[in-house]
Amino acid sequence: MKILLAALAIVAVATPALADNDTPTRAQRAAVMKTLRAAGCTSPSNIERDDGGYEVDNARCKDGVYDITLSADLRMVSREKDTND
């Protein structure tokens, strides 16, 4: 029983840390926003770290709303227009 409780405690402690792995740091978020502004985009609904880069949801750009993927060095990898407006 003690082993089971210890295992559950480890999972409970590790789970929030794993969930936060997708959340960019304040500095990373600022760098992503700087890149987006340079591309003429603002106000994303969400920014996540993904596959070594960043996934940006619903960024408002001059010509519409886009989901944007950035590489780890903040180069735009893809830009897909959101058709759910």
N, C-alpha and C positions, 0 to 999 in steps of 0.2 A: 504494500500500500504506500509506503514512504517513497518508493521508486516512482510510482505513478504520480504522486503529488509533486515530486521534484520535476518530473518530465512536464507536467502541466504548467508548473511555474516557469520553466524555461520557455515553453511555447508562448505563454502569456507575455513574458518580457520581450521575447524576440519578435513577436508579430507586429507591434507598432513600429519597431525599427525597420522591419522589412517593408511595411507600407510606406514609410517616409522615403524610401530609396527613389521613388519616382518624383518626389518634390524637389524642385531646384532650390539651391541656396538663394539668399537675398542677392548676392553678387551675380550669380548665374542668371537670375530673373532679370536683373538690371541690364546685363549684357544682351540678353535675348530682346528685351524691349528696345534697346538702342538699335539693334539690327532691324527690328520691325519698323521702327520710326524712319530709319534710313531708306527702307523700301516703300515708305508711304503708308504704313499700316499702324493701327492702334487698337487698344481695347480688346485684347483676346479674352475669351471667357475662361480659358484654362491654359496653363503651360506645364508640361511634364517632361522629365528626363526620360528618354526612350532610346534603347539600342545605341548608347554612347552619344546621342545627340539630344534634340529637343523636339517635342511635338506641341504645336500651338493650335488651339481650337478657336474657330470663329473670330479671327482677326479681321477688323474692319479696315479695308483698304480703299483706295480712291475709286476702284472699279467694282467693288463688291465685297462680300464676306468670304474669307478663305480659311481652310485648314492648311497649315504650313509646317513642313518638316525642315529642321535645321541640323546640320552636322555638328559634331562636338566643337569644331572651330568656327561655328556660327555662319557657315555658308548655307544658302538656301538650297535644299535638296529637292523639295517638291512644293508645289503650291496648287491646291485643288479647290476650285470654287465651290462654296457651300450652296446647294440648290434648295435648301429648306427655308428660304426667306419668306 
